[in-house]
Amino acid sequence: MSNREIVKKLPHVTTRRLLEMKEQGEKIAMLTAYDYTTARILDRSGVDVILVGDSASNVFSGHDTTLPITIEEMIYHTKAVVRGVQAETSRAMVVIDMPFMSYQLSSEEALRNAGKIMKDNECDAVKMEGGKVIVDTVKRITDVGIPVMGHLGLTPQSIYRFGSYKVRAREKTEAEELLRDAKLLEEAGAFALVLEKIPANLAAEVTRSISIPTIGIGAGQICDGQVLVINDMLGLNTEFHPRFVRKYADLDNIIHDAVSRYVDDVRNGQFPLEEESY
């Protein structure tokens, strides 16, 4: 039986399934996607969670930060990803980042935007960055039945406040605050928590201290799962080389070589050949 056939027989990943995976010690594999074709590949490859990340602002639209992307753009990307998953095995959970300023102004506006995202996309959950300051908003949204994934540590939507992309929570005070925030988000109803670029020992402590799954990105091995930006792990982003990114392919050079050969063939009259014509 092929891997695709095996994956197709598995049930759709839900918040309950992720909790079971944590309880049973099964690691959660999560990657970003922003389009139909990539989502199809990720779903049939067995990825548990596909994140339609606001990192689309960087890797898809070319912005320096995640801040410029709009809720309409996020919905556009999510619709494509959901169609890709539905066209394949329909197994992967699809989570969408709520973009900057779609949830920070008030709990009421956050609820309205989260509702719009869920109704327009048929996705499974939303993701929000922040700790204590968004706890009431998380509770308000989860109370109406919308699953929320949290995000602590380095939160890219706050990059101008941080001033850099350096590791967060190295100091005792910030580490203690992060641990408190994790517990508060769990109490507010978050079903999982992304931990980005924090010391591995702190991520391990958070993972042991809460009952919901933790998903690490630059947060060590002990998290219940891991997430990477698809463009980074496939070697499409040649300007970004953080320690936590393992490059599983070198698509930048592969695509460059393929396109260069195509250009040469067209210019030299070698494409199309007679057998490639009608």
Secondary structure, DSSP 8 states (H G I E B T S, - for coil): --HHHHHHTS----HHHHHHHHHHT--EEEEE--SHHHHHHHHHTT-SEEEE-TTHHHHTT--SSSTT--HHHHHHHHHHHHHHHHHTTS-SEEEEE--TTSSSS-HHHHHHHHHHHHHHH--SEEE---SGGGHHHHHHHHHTT--EEEEEES-GGGHHHH-S------SHHHHHHHHHHHHHHHHHT-SEEEEES--HHHHHHHHHH-SS-EEEESS-S-SSEEEE-HHHHTT--TT---TT------HHHHHHHHHHHHHHHHHTT-SS-GGG--
